[in-house]
Amino acid sequence: MSRFHCCATCQHYAVEKRNGKQVTKCARLGFDTHPKYQFNCWNPKDHVRKLMEKDKR
């Protein structure tokens, strides 16, 4: 995996408030997650994709 691969850089990463606290989750799967977690379903956001392409050069 690349150094960019983590939930916080995925387009399905979402932050919502529950009971006055911020909770991070995968909007696609519906599971609570953590910004540094990594899963195989990772789909990078557009700006991350561009950084990855730039990094390859």
NUZA-629105 format. One record per atom (N, C-alpha, C, CB): residue in one letter; atom name; y negated, x, z; residue number from 0. Coordinates in nm, 2 decimals. Glycine has a CB too. Layout:
<sites>
<aa:A, at:CA, py:Y, px:X, pz:Z, i:NUM>
...
</sites>
This chain:
<sites>
<aa:M, at:N, py:0.12, px:0.08, pz:0.00, i:0>
<aa:M, at:CA, py:0.00, px:0.00, pz:0.00, i:0>
<aa:M, at:C, py:-0.13, px:0.09, pz:0.00, i:0>
<aa:M, at:CB, py:0.00, px:-0.09, pz:0.12, i:0>
<aa:S, at:N, py:-0.23, px:0.03, pz:-0.04, i:1>
<aa:S, at:CA, py:-0.36, px:0.11, pz:-0.05, i:1>
<aa:S, at:C, py:-0.43, px:0.10, pz:0.09, i:1>
<aa:S, at:CB, py:-0.45, px:0.05, pz:-0.16, i:1>
<aa:R, at:N, py:-0.53, px:0.18, pz:0.10, i:2>
<aa:R, at:CA, py:-0.60, px:0.19, pz:0.22, i:2>
<aa:R, at:C, py:-0.69, px:0.06, pz:0.24, i:2>
<aa:R, at:CB, py:-0.70, px:0.31, pz:0.22, i:2>
<aa:F, at:N, py:-0.70, px:-0.02, pz:0.13, i:3>
<aa:F, at:CA, py:-0.78, px:-0.14, pz:0.14, i:3>
<aa:F, at:C, py:-0.69, px:-0.26, pz:0.18, i:3>
<aa:F, at:CB, py:-0.84, px:-0.17, pz:0.00, i:3>
<aa:H, at:N, py:-0.56, px:-0.25, pz:0.19, i:4>
<aa:H, at:CA, py:-0.47, px:-0.36, pz:0.22, i:4>
<aa:H, at:C, py:-0.48, px:-0.40, pz:0.36, i:4>
<aa:H, at:CB, py:-0.33, px:-0.32, pz:0.18, i:4>
<aa:C, at:N, py:-0.54, px:-0.51, pz:0.39, i:5>
<aa:C, at:CA, py:-0.54, px:-0.57, pz:0.52, i:5>
<aa:C, at:C, py:-0.59, px:-0.72, pz:0.51, i:5>
<aa:C, at:CB, py:-0.63, px:-0.49, pz:0.62, i:5>
<aa:C, at:N, py:-0.56, px:-0.80, pz:0.60, i:6>
<aa:C, at:CA, py:-0.59, px:-0.94, pz:0.59, i:6>
<aa:C, at:C, py:-0.74, px:-0.96, pz:0.57, i:6>
<aa:C, at:CB, py:-0.55, px:-1.01, pz:0.72, i:6>
<aa:A, at:N, py:-0.83, px:-0.88, pz:0.63, i:7>
<aa:A, at:CA, py:-0.97, px:-0.91, pz:0.63, i:7>
<aa:A, at:C, py:-1.02, px:-0.89, pz:0.48, i:7>
<aa:A, at:CB, py:-1.04, px:-0.81, pz:0.72, i:7>
<aa:T, at:N, py:-0.95, px:-0.82, pz:0.40, i:8>
<aa:T, at:CA, py:-0.99, px:-0.80, pz:0.26, i:8>
<aa:T, at:C, py:-0.93, px:-0.90, pz:0.16, i:8>
<aa:T, at:CB, py:-0.97, px:-0.66, pz:0.22, i:8>
<aa:C, at:N, py:-0.85, px:-0.99, pz:0.21, i:9>
<aa:C, at:CA, py:-0.78, px:-1.09, pz:0.13, i:9>
<aa:C, at:C, py:-0.87, px:-1.21, pz:0.11, i:9>
<aa:C, at:CB, py:-0.64, px:-1.13, pz:0.19, i:9>
<aa:Q, at:N, py:-0.86, px:-1.27, pz:-0.01, i:10>
<aa:Q, at:CA, py:-0.94, px:-1.39, pz:-0.04, i:10>
<aa:Q, at:C, py:-0.90, px:-1.51, pz:0.04, i:10>
<aa:Q, at:CB, py:-0.94, px:-1.42, pz:-0.18, i:10>
<aa:H, at:N, py:-0.78, px:-1.51, pz:0.11, i:11>
<aa:H, at:CA, py:-0.74, px:-1.62, pz:0.19, i:11>
<aa:H, at:C, py:-0.77, px:-1.61, pz:0.33, i:11>
<aa:H, at:CB, py:-0.59, px:-1.63, pz:0.17, i:11>
<aa:Y, at:N, py:-0.83, px:-1.49, pz:0.37, i:12>
<aa:Y, at:CA, py:-0.87, px:-1.47, pz:0.51, i:12>
<aa:Y, at:C, py:-0.99, px:-1.56, pz:0.55, i:12>
<aa:Y, at:CB, py:-0.92, px:-1.32, pz:0.53, i:12>
<aa:A, at:N, py:-0.97, px:-1.63, pz:0.66, i:13>
<aa:A, at:CA, py:-1.08, px:-1.73, pz:0.70, i:13>
<aa:A, at:C, py:-1.10, px:-1.71, pz:0.85, i:13>
<aa:A, at:CB, py:-1.03, px:-1.87, pz:0.67, i:13>
<aa:V, at:N, py:-1.23, px:-1.74, pz:0.89, i:14>
<aa:V, at:CA, py:-1.27, px:-1.74, pz:1.03, i:14>
<aa:V, at:C, py:-1.31, px:-1.88, pz:1.06, i:14>
<aa:V, at:CB, py:-1.38, px:-1.64, pz:1.06, i:14>
<aa:E, at:N, py:-1.26, px:-1.93, pz:1.17, i:15>
<aa:E, at:CA, py:-1.30, px:-2.07, pz:1.22, i:15>
<aa:E, at:C, py:-1.32, px:-2.07, pz:1.37, i:15>
<aa:E, at:CB, py:-1.20, px:-2.17, pz:1.18, i:15>
<aa:K, at:N, py:-1.39, px:-2.17, pz:1.42, i:16>
<aa:K, at:CA, py:-1.41, px:-2.18, pz:1.56, i:16>
<aa:K, at:C, py:-1.32, px:-2.28, pz:1.62, i:16>
<aa:K, at:CB, py:-1.56, px:-2.21, pz:1.59, i:16>
<aa:R, at:N, py:-1.25, px:-2.25, pz:1.73, i:17>
<aa:R, at:CA, py:-1.17, px:-2.34, pz:1.80, i:17>
<aa:R, at:C, py:-1.20, px:-2.33, pz:1.95, i:17>
<aa:R, at:CB, py:-1.01, px:-2.31, pz:1.77, i:17>
<aa:N, at:N, py:-1.23, px:-2.44, pz:2.01, i:18>
<aa:N, at:CA, py:-1.26, px:-2.44, pz:2.15, i:18>
<aa:N, at:C, py:-1.37, px:-2.33, pz:2.19, i:18>
<aa:N, at:CB, py:-1.14, px:-2.41, pz:2.23, i:18>
<aa:G, at:N, py:-1.47, px:-2.31, pz:2.10, i:19>
<aa:G, at:CA, py:-1.58, px:-2.22, pz:2.12, i:19>
<aa:G, at:C, py:-1.54, px:-2.08, pz:2.10, i:19>
<aa:G, at:CB, py:-1.62, px:-2.23, pz:2.27, i:19>
<aa:K, at:N, py:-1.43, px:-2.05, pz:2.04, i:20>
<aa:K, at:CA, py:-1.39, px:-1.91, pz:2.01, i:20>
<aa:K, at:C, py:-1.36, px:-1.89, pz:1.86, i:20>
<aa:K, at:CB, py:-1.26, px:-1.87, pz:2.09, i:20>
<aa:Q, at:N, py:-1.39, px:-1.77, pz:1.81, i:21>
<aa:Q, at:CA, py:-1.36, px:-1.75, pz:1.67, i:21>
<aa:Q, at:C, py:-1.21, px:-1.71, pz:1.66, i:21>
<aa:Q, at:CB, py:-1.45, px:-1.63, pz:1.62, i:21>
<aa:V, at:N, py:-1.15, px:-1.77, pz:1.56, i:22>
<aa:V, at:CA, py:-1.01, px:-1.75, pz:1.53, i:22>
<aa:V, at:C, py:-1.00, px:-1.71, pz:1.39, i:22>
<aa:V, at:CB, py:-0.92, px:-1.88, pz:1.57, i:22>
<aa:T, at:N, py:-0.92, px:-1.61, pz:1.36, i:23>
<aa:T, at:CA, py:-0.90, px:-1.57, pz:1.22, i:23>
<aa:T, at:C, py:-0.77, px:-1.62, pz:1.18, i:23>
<aa:T, at:CB, py:-0.91, px:-1.41, pz:1.20, i:23>
<aa:K, at:N, py:-0.76, px:-1.66, pz:1.05, i:24>
<aa:K, at:CA, py:-0.64, px:-1.72, pz:1.00, i:24>
<aa:K, at:C, py:-0.62, px:-1.70, pz:0.85, i:24>
<aa:K, at:CB, py:-0.63, px:-1.87, pz:1.03, i:24>
<aa:C, at:N, py:-0.50, px:-1.72, pz:0.80, i:25>
<aa:C, at:CA, py:-0.48, px:-1.72, pz:0.66, i:25>
<aa:C, at:C, py:-0.49, px:-1.86, pz:0.61, i:25>
<aa:C, at:CB, py:-0.33, px:-1.66, pz:0.62, i:25>
<aa:A, at:N, py:-0.59, px:-1.89, pz:0.53, i:26>
<aa:A, at:CA, py:-0.61, px:-2.02, pz:0.48, i:26>
<aa:A, at:C, py:-0.50, px:-2.07, pz:0.39, i:26>
<aa:A, at:CB, py:-0.75, px:-2.03, pz:0.40, i:26>
<aa:R, at:N, py:-0.43, px:-1.98, pz:0.32, i:27>
<aa:R, at:CA, py:-0.32, px:-2.01, pz:0.23, i:27>
<aa:R, at:C, py:-0.20, px:-2.05, pz:0.31, i:27>
<aa:R, at:CB, py:-0.29, px:-1.90, pz:0.14, i:27>
<aa:L, at:N, py:-0.16, px:-1.97, pz:0.41, i:28>
<aa:L, at:CA, py:-0.04, px:-2.00, pz:0.49, i:28>
<aa:L, at:C, py:-0.06, px:-2.08, pz:0.61, i:28>
<aa:L, at:CB, py:0.02, px:-1.86, pz:0.53, i:28>
<aa:G, at:N, py:-0.19, px:-2.08, pz:0.66, i:29>
<aa:G, at:CA, py:-0.22, px:-2.16, pz:0.78, i:29>
<aa:G, at:C, py:-0.19, px:-2.09, pz:0.91, i:29>
<aa:G, at:CB, py:-0.14, px:-2.29, pz:0.77, i:29>
<aa:F, at:N, py:-0.15, px:-1.97, pz:0.91, i:30>
<aa:F, at:CA, py:-0.12, px:-1.89, pz:1.03, i:30>
<aa:F, at:C, py:-0.24, px:-1.82, pz:1.09, i:30>
<aa:F, at:CB, py:0.00, px:-1.79, pz:1.00, i:30>
<aa:D, at:N, py:-0.24, px:-1.81, pz:1.22, i:31>
<aa:D, at:CA, py:-0.34, px:-1.72, pz:1.28, i:31>
<aa:D, at:C, py:-0.31, px:-1.58, pz:1.24, i:31>
<aa:D, at:CB, py:-0.35, px:-1.74, pz:1.43, i:31>
<aa:T, at:N, py:-0.41, px:-1.49, pz:1.22, i:32>
<aa:T, at:CA, py:-0.38, px:-1.36, pz:1.18, i:32>
<aa:T, at:C, py:-0.48, px:-1.27, pz:1.25, i:32>
<aa:T, at:CB, py:-0.39, px:-1.34, pz:1.03, i:32>
<aa:H, at:N, py:-0.48, px:-1.14, pz:1.22, i:33>
<aa:H, at:CA, py:-0.57, px:-1.04, pz:1.27, i:33>
<aa:H, at:C, py:-0.63, px:-0.96, pz:1.15, i:33>
<aa:H, at:CB, py:-0.50, px:-0.95, pz:1.38, i:33>
<aa:P, at:N, py:-0.75, px:-0.92, pz:1.16, i:34>
<aa:P, at:CA, py:-0.81, px:-0.85, pz:1.04, i:34>
<aa:P, at:C, py:-0.73, px:-0.73, pz:0.99, i:34>
<aa:P, at:CB, py:-0.95, px:-0.80, pz:1.08, i:34>
<aa:K, at:N, py:-0.66, px:-0.66, pz:1.08, i:35>
<aa:K, at:CA, py:-0.59, px:-0.54, pz:1.04, i:35>
<aa:K, at:C, py:-0.44, px:-0.56, pz:1.00, i:35>
<aa:K, at:CB, py:-0.59, px:-0.44, pz:1.15, i:35>
<aa:Y, at:N, py:-0.39, px:-0.68, pz:1.02, i:36>
<aa:Y, at:CA, py:-0.26, px:-0.71, pz:0.98, i:36>
<aa:Y, at:C, py:-0.24, px:-0.70, pz:0.83, i:36>
<aa:Y, at:CB, py:-0.22, px:-0.86, pz:1.02, i:36>
<aa:Q, at:N, py:-0.11, px:-0.67, pz:0.78, i:37>
<aa:Q, at:CA, py:-0.08, px:-0.66, pz:0.64, i:37>
<aa:Q, at:C, py:0.04, px:-0.74, pz:0.61, i:37>
<aa:Q, at:CB, py:-0.06, px:-0.51, pz:0.61, i:37>
<aa:F, at:N, py:0.03, px:-0.82, pz:0.50, i:38>
<aa:F, at:CA, py:0.14, px:-0.90, pz:0.45, i:38>
<aa:F, at:C, py:0.16, px:-0.88, pz:0.30, i:38>
<aa:F, at:CB, py:0.12, px:-1.05, pz:0.48, i:38>
<aa:N, at:N, py:0.28, px:-0.91, pz:0.25, i:39>
<aa:N, at:CA, py:0.30, px:-0.89, pz:0.11, i:39>
<aa:N, at:C, py:0.23, px:-0.99, pz:0.02, i:39>
<aa:N, at:CB, py:0.45, px:-0.90, pz:0.08, i:39>
<aa:C, at:N, py:0.18, px:-1.09, pz:0.07, i:40>
<aa:C, at:CA, py:0.11, px:-1.20, pz:-0.01, i:40>
<aa:C, at:C, py:-0.03, px:-1.16, pz:-0.03, i:40>
<aa:C, at:CB, py:0.13, px:-1.33, pz:0.06, i:40>
<aa:W, at:N, py:-0.08, px:-1.05, pz:0.01, i:41>
<aa:W, at:CA, py:-0.22, px:-1.00, pz:0.00, i:41>
<aa:W, at:C, py:-0.27, px:-1.02, pz:-0.14, i:41>
<aa:W, at:CB, py:-0.23, px:-0.86, pz:0.05, i:41>
<aa:N, at:N, py:-0.39, px:-1.08, pz:-0.15, i:42>
<aa:N, at:CA, py:-0.46, px:-1.10, pz:-0.28, i:42>
<aa:N, at:C, py:-0.60, px:-1.06, pz:-0.25, i:42>
<aa:N, at:CB, py:-0.45, px:-1.25, pz:-0.33, i:42>
<aa:P, at:N, py:-0.64, px:-0.94, pz:-0.29, i:43>
<aa:P, at:CA, py:-0.78, px:-0.88, pz:-0.26, i:43>
<aa:P, at:C, py:-0.89, px:-0.96, pz:-0.31, i:43>
<aa:P, at:CB, py:-0.79, px:-0.74, pz:-0.30, i:43>
<aa:K, at:N, py:-1.00, px:-0.96, pz:-0.24, i:44>
<aa:K, at:CA, py:-1.13, px:-1.02, pz:-0.28, i:44>
<aa:K, at:C, py:-1.18, px:-0.94, pz:-0.40, i:44>
<aa:K, at:CB, py:-1.23, px:-1.03, pz:-0.17, i:44>
<aa:D, at:N, py:-1.26, px:-1.00, pz:-0.48, i:45>
<aa:D, at:CA, py:-1.31, px:-0.94, pz:-0.60, i:45>
<aa:D, at:C, py:-1.38, px:-0.80, pz:-0.58, i:45>
<aa:D, at:CB, py:-1.41, px:-1.03, pz:-0.68, i:45>
<aa:H, at:N, py:-1.47, px:-0.80, pz:-0.47, i:46>
<aa:H, at:CA, py:-1.54, px:-0.67, pz:-0.45, i:46>
<aa:H, at:C, py:-1.44, px:-0.56, pz:-0.40, i:46>
<aa:H, at:CB, py:-1.65, px:-0.69, pz:-0.34, i:46>
<aa:V, at:N, py:-1.33, px:-0.60, pz:-0.33, i:47>
<aa:V, at:CA, py:-1.23, px:-0.51, pz:-0.29, i:47>
<aa:V, at:C, py:-1.15, px:-0.46, pz:-0.41, i:47>
<aa:V, at:CB, py:-1.13, px:-0.57, pz:-0.19, i:47>
<aa:R, at:N, py:-1.12, px:-0.55, pz:-0.50, i:48>
<aa:R, at:CA, py:-1.05, px:-0.51, pz:-0.63, i:48>
<aa:R, at:C, py:-1.14, px:-0.41, pz:-0.71, i:48>
<aa:R, at:CB, py:-1.03, px:-0.64, pz:-0.72, i:48>
<aa:K, at:N, py:-1.27, px:-0.43, pz:-0.71, i:49>
<aa:K, at:CA, py:-1.36, px:-0.33, pz:-0.78, i:49>
<aa:K, at:C, py:-1.35, px:-0.20, pz:-0.71, i:49>
<aa:K, at:CB, py:-1.50, px:-0.39, pz:-0.79, i:49>
<aa:L, at:N, py:-1.36, px:-0.20, pz:-0.58, i:50>
<aa:L, at:CA, py:-1.35, px:-0.07, pz:-0.51, i:50>
<aa:L, at:C, py:-1.22, px:0.00, pz:-0.53, i:50>
<aa:L, at:CB, py:-1.37, px:-0.10, pz:-0.36, i:50>
<aa:M, at:N, py:-1.11, px:-0.07, pz:-0.54, i:51>
<aa:M, at:CA, py:-0.98, px:-0.01, pz:-0.56, i:51>
<aa:M, at:C, py:-0.97, px:0.05, pz:-0.70, i:51>
<aa:M, at:CB, py:-0.87, px:-0.12, pz:-0.55, i:51>
<aa:E, at:N, py:-1.03, px:-0.02, pz:-0.80, i:52>
<aa:E, at:CA, py:-1.04, px:0.04, pz:-0.94, i:52>
<aa:E, at:C, py:-1.12, px:0.16, pz:-0.94, i:52>
<aa:E, at:CB, py:-1.09, px:-0.07, pz:-1.04, i:52>
<aa:K, at:N, py:-1.24, px:0.16, pz:-0.87, i:53>
<aa:K, at:CA, py:-1.32, px:0.28, pz:-0.86, i:53>
<aa:K, at:C, py:-1.25, px:0.40, pz:-0.80, i:53>
<aa:K, at:CB, py:-1.45, px:0.25, pz:-0.79, i:53>
<aa:D, at:N, py:-1.17, px:0.36, pz:-0.69, i:54>
<aa:D, at:CA, py:-1.10, px:0.47, pz:-0.62, i:54>
<aa:D, at:C, py:-0.99, px:0.53, pz:-0.70, i:54>
<aa:D, at:CB, py:-1.04, px:0.40, pz:-0.49, i:54>
<aa:K, at:N, py:-0.93, px:0.46, pz:-0.80, i:55>
<aa:K, at:CA, py:-0.83, px:0.51, pz:-0.88, i:55>
<aa:K, at:C, py:-0.88, px:0.62, pz:-0.98, i:55>
<aa:K, at:CB, py:-0.76, px:0.40, pz:-0.97, i:55>
<aa:R, at:N, py:-1.01, px:0.61, pz:-1.02, i:56>
<aa:R, at:CA, py:-1.07, px:0.70, pz:-1.11, i:56>
<aa:R, at:C, py:-1.09, px:0.83, pz:-1.06, i:56>
<aa:R, at:CB, py:-1.20, px:0.65, pz:-1.16, i:56>
</sites>
